[in-house]
Structure formats: C-alpha cells, structure tokens
C-alpha cells in the first residue's frame, strides 16, 4: 500500500520521493472506446462511500514517446482522507503483470480518474505514475461521470514540474490534445449499441454477413452519390471548391486500381465464390462434428 500525504508546509518533503522528470513530452493521445466503458463500469461498481475511482492506463507509445495510444485500463483500489490517499500498489503491479502475459507490447502510459475537476491528490498520484511510466511522462485522463455539461466530458492532461526544488506536489497539469480511435471490432460493437438505443424494443438484432455486406454497399453508394453531386456543383460553379476535399479525392482515386467494369465483375464473382465455398466447407465440417459427437454419446 502506497501512502501519499499532503505536506503540512510548502517546504515539506513527501515520503514518496522526488518527482521524476520525463525525458520526452507527450503531444498527442488516441483513446480507444473500450477504455471509457471500462472506466464507467468501474465507477458504477464503486463503494457507496467513494466519490471517485482511479486506475491505470495501458497502451503503446511511438519511438520518441510523443504519441500515445491508450488501448485498455484496469481499476486500482484506493482510499482517500482529508490528509492522505492510499493506493494499492500490490494490486496495481499484480494486474499489470497479468496483463503483460496477454498483451506484451502494452505498457503503463498513465492513470485515469472520474470527476469534473482535478483532485487535491492528483499531483501526488501523478508523481507515482510518472515513475511507473518512466522515462516518459504519464498521461492523466479525467472522465466527467457527473455529466456536468450534459455529456460525458473527457480531459487529457500531462504533469509538468514547477518550482526551484522538485517536490511531488509541485506539479502543473497542462491540457493534452486527444482523439477517439475506433478499431474495426470496437466500431462494429458501437454501431450495434447505437442501433439498440434507437430501436423501440431496446435491443439490436445481429445481422448476417450477407446483410452486413449489403448494408455496407448501400452506404458506399450513398457516399459516392454525395461526392459526385459535390464535384458536379463545383464544376458548374455553384459551389466554391475546397482544396482539402480535392486533395482527399485525389488520394482516394490514386489508390483505386485502373480496371474496367468487366474485369472487376469477374474478380468480384470469383472472390464471392471462394467465400461461399469456405462457408460451405465450414458448415459441412460442423455437421460432421455434430454427428460424430452424437454417435460417441450413443456408443
């Protein structure tokens, strides 16, 4: 258990040690949606007398440490009083060791807390995680579970030591730009969740692969029609051209292979037949395994 005490005087030295100065400053953060869901789940399962929860952020960094991708997190038990905060270091290190077995590339990149503002113990906890994430700076993620502005506010911060003498409590938190990053698997789950919220029944029915393919093609056709209409309006002088959109369109067209419609149709049909063959063999194997299992039970 790590005990972090607030100093009685400005010149007092905290027992946790001097702040470790990071050799590289983070400039951009990317947050996966699963991190937010994990934090909210931790907050909903908190003790009755607990106002906020904290935990460890895990992810990967770029070689120079300036870009951080926060991929997952886990809860860390802690206890706060008026004079000190206790963080369960053994639980933190045990959970990190177990997580390394499943995701060896992920490392400690910082910590999270719930609430709409910084806690008075934030600098002390930041000092602990800065030493855990050394030689890089620790990222502090704040999630407003109180919904102060009517939405789930998110803040990314990084600590910067201030003062002539290095003390853990002498820390200035600076805002850090962040973006939500949606991997394909998480994006599919979020889309299903959004569909369930909009449905009258309160749940979403999982569609088949062919229905998903048809839906994706319809969305692609709608986007192509919207882009085509925009290009026609620009060519006719009805809308002012946008250089950035033009650059994106050129990059998109550059990666499309130059093949005619007949050749594309042949390639698509061949690929579709391969997929149907794999699906047929999969169903045939599943049926044979079921038959073998039933015969084994009879014998």
C-alpha positions as CSV (number, residue, x, y, z in Angstrom):
1,X,0.0,0.0,0.0
2,X,1.4,3.4,-1.0
3,X,0.6,6.2,1.4
4,X,0.8,9.7,0.0
5,X,0.5,12.5,2.5
6,X,-0.2,16.1,1.8
7,X,2.6,18.3,3.1
8,X,2.0,20.5,6.2
9,X,4.2,23.2,4.8
10,X,5.2,24.2,1.3
11,X,8.8,23.1,2.0
12,X,7.9,19.7,3.4
13,X,9.1,16.6,1.6
14,X,6.7,13.9,0.7
15,X,7.7,10.3,1.6
16,X,7.1,9.1,-2.0
17,X,10.3,10.8,-3.2
18,X,11.2,13.4,-5.7
19,X,9.3,13.8,-8.9
20,X,10.9,12.0,-11.9
21,X,11.3,14.4,-14.8
22,X,10.3,12.8,-18.1
23,X,12.8,12.9,-21.0
24,X,10.0,13.2,-23.6
25,X,6.8,15.2,-23.6
26,X,3.6,13.7,-25.0
27,X,2.0,15.7,-27.7
28,X,-1.0,13.6,-28.9
29,X,-3.2,10.9,-27.4
30,X,-5.5,8.4,-29.0
31,X,-8.1,6.8,-26.8
32,X,-10.0,3.6,-27.6
33,X,-13.7,3.4,-26.7
34,X,-13.2,0.3,-24.6
35,X,-11.2,2.5,-22.1
36,X,-14.2,4.7,-21.5
37,X,-16.5,1.7,-21.0
38,X,-14.1,0.1,-18.5
39,X,-13.9,3.4,-16.5
40,X,-17.7,3.8,-16.4
41,X,-18.1,0.1,-15.3
42,X,-15.5,0.7,-12.5
43,X,-17.4,3.9,-11.5
44,X,-20.7,2.1,-11.3
45,X,-19.3,-0.7,-9.2
46,X,-17.6,1.6,-6.7
47,X,-18.2,1.5,-2.9
48,X,-21.1,3.6,-1.5
49,X,-18.8,6.0,0.3
50,X,-16.5,6.5,-2.6
51,X,-16.9,9.7,-4.7
52,X,-14.4,8.8,-7.4
53,X,-12.3,6.0,-8.7
54,X,-8.8,5.8,-10.2
55,X,-7.0,3.2,-12.3
56,X,-4.0,2.5,-14.6
57,X,-4.0,3.3,-18.3
58,X,-2.2,0.9,-20.6
59,X,-1.2,1.4,-24.2
60,X,1.7,1.9,-26.6
61,X,3.9,4.8,-27.5
62,X,5.7,5.9,-30.6
63,X,9.5,5.5,-30.6
64,X,10.1,9.1,-29.4
65,X,7.2,9.0,-26.9
66,X,5.3,11.9,-28.3
67,X,2.3,9.9,-29.5
68,X,0.4,7.7,-27.0
69,X,-2.4,5.2,-27.9
70,X,-4.4,4.3,-24.8
71,X,-5.8,0.8,-25.5
72,X,-7.0,-0.5,-22.2
73,X,-7.1,0.1,-18.4
74,X,-7.7,-1.6,-15.1
75,X,-9.0,-0.4,-11.8
76,X,-6.8,0.3,-8.8
77,X,-8.3,0.3,-5.3
78,X,-7.6,3.5,-3.3
79,X,-8.8,5.2,-0.2
80,X,-8.8,9.0,0.4
81,X,-9.0,11.0,3.6
82,X,-8.5,14.7,4.3
83,X,-4.8,14.3,4.9
84,X,-3.6,11.4,2.7
85,X,-4.5,9.0,-0.1
86,X,-3.7,5.3,-0.1
87,X,-3.1,3.5,-3.4
88,X,-2.9,-0.3,-3.5
89,X,0.5,-0.8,-5.3
90,X,0.5,-4.6,-4.9
91,X,-2.9,-4.8,-6.8
92,X,-1.6,-2.4,-9.4
93,X,1.6,-4.4,-10.1
94,X,-0.1,-7.8,-10.0
95,X,-2.7,-6.7,-12.5
96,X,0.0,-5.2,-14.8
97,X,2.0,-8.4,-14.6
98,X,-1.1,-10.5,-15.6
99,X,-1.9,-8.0,-18.4
100,X,1.6,-8.3,-19.8
101,X,1.0,-12.0,-20.3
102,X,-1.9,-11.3,-22.7
103,X,-0.6,-8.1,-24.2
104,X,3.2,-8.0,-24.1
105,X,3.5,-4.8,-26.1
106,X,1.3,-2.7,-23.9
107,X,2.9,-0.7,-21.1
108,X,1.8,1.8,-18.4
109,X,1.1,5.2,-20.0
110,X,-0.7,6.9,-17.2
111,X,-3.8,6.8,-15.0
112,X,-7.4,7.8,-15.0
113,X,-9.8,9.4,-12.5
114,X,-13.5,10.2,-12.5
115,X,-15.0,13.6,-11.7
116,X,-15.3,17.0,-13.3
117,X,-12.1,18.5,-11.8
118,X,-8.6,17.7,-10.5
119,X,-8.4,16.2,-7.1
120,X,-6.1,17.7,-4.5
121,X,-4.2,14.5,-4.5
122,X,-3.7,14.5,-8.3
123,X,-0.2,15.7,-8.2
124,X,0.9,13.0,-5.7
125,X,-0.7,10.2,-7.8
126,X,0.8,11.8,-10.9
127,X,4.2,11.5,-9.3
128,X,3.7,7.8,-8.6
129,X,2.6,7.1,-12.2
130,X,5.4,9.2,-13.7
131,X,7.9,6.9,-12.0
132,X,5.9,3.8,-13.3
133,X,5.9,5.2,-16.9
134,X,9.5,6.5,-16.8
135,X,11.3,7.7,-18.8
136,X,8.2,9.1,-20.4
137,X,5.6,11.4,-19.0
138,X,2.4,9.9,-17.5
139,X,-0.9,10.8,-19.1
140,X,-3.8,11.7,-16.8
141,X,-7.3,11.0,-18.2
142,X,-10.3,12.6,-16.4
143,X,-13.8,11.4,-17.3
144,X,-16.7,13.6,-16.0
145,X,-19.1,10.9,-14.8
146,X,-21.3,13.7,-13.2
147,X,-22.3,14.9,-16.7
148,X,-21.8,18.5,-15.7
149,X,-22.4,19.9,-19.2
150,X,-25.0,17.3,-20.1
151,X,-22.5,15.0,-21.7
152,X,-19.5,12.7,-20.8
153,X,-16.7,15.2,-20.6
154,X,-13.2,13.9,-21.3
155,X,-9.9,15.7,-20.5
156,X,-6.3,14.5,-21.2
157,X,-3.6,16.1,-19.1
158,X,0.1,15.8,-18.5
159,X,2.0,16.9,-15.5
160,X,4.8,19.4,-15.6
161,X,7.0,20.0,-12.5
162,X,7.3,23.6,-11.3
163,X,9.3,25.4,-8.7
164,X,13.0,25.6,-7.9
165,X,13.1,22.4,-5.9
166,X,11.5,19.2,-7.1
167,X,8.6,18.1,-4.9
168,X,5.8,15.7,-6.0
169,X,3.1,18.2,-5.0
170,X,4.7,20.9,-7.2
171,X,3.0,19.8,-10.5
172,X,1.2,21.9,-13.1
173,X,-1.3,20.0,-15.3
174,X,-1.4,21.0,-18.9
175,X,-4.1,20.1,-21.5
176,X,-3.2,17.4,-24.0
177,X,-4.9,17.1,-27.4
178,X,-6.6,13.7,-27.9
179,X,-8.8,11.9,-30.4
180,X,-11.0,8.9,-30.2
181,X,-9.7,6.0,-32.2
182,X,-12.2,3.3,-33.3
183,X,-10.7,-0.1,-34.3
184,X,-12.9,-2.2,-36.6
185,X,-14.0,-4.6,-34.0
186,X,-15.0,-1.9,-31.5
187,X,-16.6,0.2,-34.2
188,X,-18.9,-2.8,-35.0
189,X,-19.9,-3.2,-31.4
190,X,-20.5,0.6,-31.0
191,X,-22.7,0.5,-34.1
192,X,-24.8,-2.3,-32.7
193,X,-25.1,-0.5,-29.4
194,X,-26.3,2.7,-31.2
195,X,-28.8,0.7,-33.2
196,X,-30.2,-0.9,-30.0
197,X,-30.6,2.6,-28.4
198,X,-32.6,3.8,-31.5
199,X,-34.9,0.8,-31.7
200,X,-38.3,0.6,-30.0
201,X,-37.6,-2.8,-28.5
202,X,-34.4,-1.6,-26.8
203,X,-32.1,-4.2,-28.4
204,X,-30.5,-4.8,-31.8
205,X,-30.7,-7.9,-33.9
206,X,-27.3,-9.1,-35.2
207,X,-27.5,-9.3,-39.0
208,X,-25.8,-12.0,-41.1
209,X,-22.7,-11.4,-43.1
210,X,-24.6,-11.0,-46.4
211,X,-26.9,-8.5,-44.9
212,X,-23.9,-6.6,-43.5
213,X,-22.3,-6.7,-46.9
214,X,-25.5,-5.3,-48.5
215,X,-25.7,-2.6,-45.9
216,X,-22.1,-1.6,-46.4
217,X,-22.6,-1.4,-50.2
218,X,-25.7,0.8,-49.8
219,X,-23.7,3.1,-47.6
220,X,-20.8,3.2,-50.1
221,X,-23.2,4.0,-52.9
222,X,-24.8,6.8,-50.9
223,X,-21.3,8.3,-50.2
224,X,-20.4,8.1,-53.8
225,X,-23.6,9.8,-54.9
226,X,-22.9,12.6,-52.3
227,X,-19.3,13.1,-53.6
228,X,-20.4,13.0,-57.2
229,X,-23.0,15.7,-56.6
230,X,-20.4,17.8,-54.8
231,X,-18.0,17.5,-57.8
232,X,-20.7,18.4,-60.3
233,X,-21.7,21.5,-58.2
234,X,-18.0,22.6,-58.2
235,X,-17.6,22.1,-61.9
236,X,-20.7,24.1,-62.6
237,X,-19.6,26.9,-60.4
238,X,-22.5,26.5,-58.0
239,X,-20.2,25.8,-55.0
240,X,-16.8,27.1,-54.0
241,X,-14.1,24.5,-54.3
242,X,-12.3,23.2,-51.2
243,X,-8.6,22.4,-51.7
244,X,-8.6,20.0,-48.8
245,X,-11.5,17.9,-50.1
246,X,-9.9,17.9,-53.6
247,X,-6.7,16.5,-52.1
248,X,-8.6,13.8,-50.3
249,X,-10.4,12.8,-53.5
250,X,-7.1,12.7,-55.4
251,X,-5.6,10.5,-52.8
252,X,-8.6,8.2,-52.9
253,X,-8.6,7.9,-56.7
254,X,-4.9,7.2,-56.7
255,X,-5.2,4.0,-54.7
256,X,-8.1,2.6,-56.8
257,X,-6.8,0.1,-59.4
258,X,-7.4,1.1,-63.0
259,X,-9.5,-1.9,-64.3
260,X,-12.6,-2.0,-66.5
261,X,-16.1,-3.0,-65.2
262,X,-16.0,-6.5,-66.8
263,X,-12.7,-7.4,-65.2
264,X,-13.8,-6.0,-61.9
265,X,-17.1,-8.1,-62.1
266,X,-15.1,-11.2,-62.9
267,X,-12.7,-10.7,-59.9
268,X,-15.6,-10.0,-57.6
269,X,-17.6,-13.0,-58.6
270,X,-14.5,-15.2,-58.2
271,X,-13.8,-13.9,-54.7
272,X,-17.5,-14.3,-53.8
273,X,-17.5,-17.9,-55.0
274,X,-14.4,-18.6,-52.8
275,X,-16.2,-17.2,-49.8
276,X,-19.2,-19.3,-50.4
277,X,-17.0,-22.4,-50.8
278,X,-15.3,-21.7,-47.5
279,X,-18.7,-21.2,-45.8
280,X,-20.0,-24.5,-47.3
281,X,-16.9,-26.4,-46.1
282,X,-17.3,-24.8,-42.6
283,X,-20.9,-25.9,-42.3
284,X,-20.1,-29.4,-43.6
285,X,-17.3,-29.8,-41.0
286,X,-19.6,-28.5,-38.3
287,X,-22.3,-31.1,-39.3
288,X,-19.8,-33.9,-39.3
289,X,-18.5,-33.0,-35.9
290,X,-22.1,-32.9,-34.5
291,X,-22.8,-36.3,-36.0
292,X,-19.6,-37.8,-34.5
293,X,-20.4,-36.3,-31.1
294,X,-23.9,-37.8,-31.1
295,X,-22.5,-41.2,-32.2
296,X,-20.0,-41.0,-29.4
297,X,-22.7,-40.4,-26.9
298,X,-24.8,-43.4,-28.2
299,X,-21.8,-45.7,-28.0
